[in-house]
Amino acid sequence: MTLCLLAFAIASVSAQKAERSVKTGKWGFMVGSTWVVQPIYENYDQQNAFGPGRKFAVVQYQGKWGAIDATGKYYTKPVFETKAM
């Protein structure tokens, strides 16, 4: 059971893709047609978003840059003026 959940979690991270909300114009991350990270971000760094070997995404929120995990929880709160991390 634990192995199945771990495999699902790994697959979910790599399957996430950035999408812009039609309603808000902000960015979030989806798996299939489900928002797994709500679209609240003004921008994100395509080079530093979920993918193979990448468990986080660099996002811009209220004009500042930070990093989130696959659930939207902050690794690094958005306090940086630039996305260079």
C-alpha positions, -999 to 999 in steps of 0.1 A, spaced: 0 0 0 28 25 9 46 17 -23 15 24 -43 10 58 -26 46 67 -31 44 58 -68 13 79 -72 30 109 -55 60 106 -78 38 103 -109 17 133 -98 47 156 -94 61 147 -129 27 148 -145 19 183 -132 18 210 -159 14 247 -156 -19 261 -168 -33 297 -168 -68 301 -155 -92 315 -180 -111 332 -152 -82 349 -133 -54 349 -158 -31 335 -130 -10 303 -131 -15 271 -112 -6 234 -118 -28 206 -130 -28 169 -133 -52 160 -161 -82 183 -157 -78 188 -119 -61 217 -102 -36 203 -77 -21 238 -70 -47 265 -74 -41 293 -100 -30 321 -77 4 329 -91 12 358 -114 40 339 -131 62 309 -128 97 299 -140 95 274 -168 130 262 -162 124 256 -125 90 239 -125 80 204 -117 96 177 -138 122 149 -137 144 154 -107 125 186 -98 102 185 -67 94 222 -67 83 251 -88 95 287 -87 65 310 -86 57 347 -84 30 358 -59 21 394 -52 52 405 -71 77 384 -51 93 351 -60 94 319 -40 92 281 -44 64 256 -38 61 219 -35 36 197 -55 8 206 -31 14 243 -32 31 245 2 60 269 2 96 256 3 106 292 2 81 320 9 78 346 -19 101 373 -6 126 377 -35 125 405 -60 139 383 -88 135 346 -96 173 339 -94 174 314 -66 
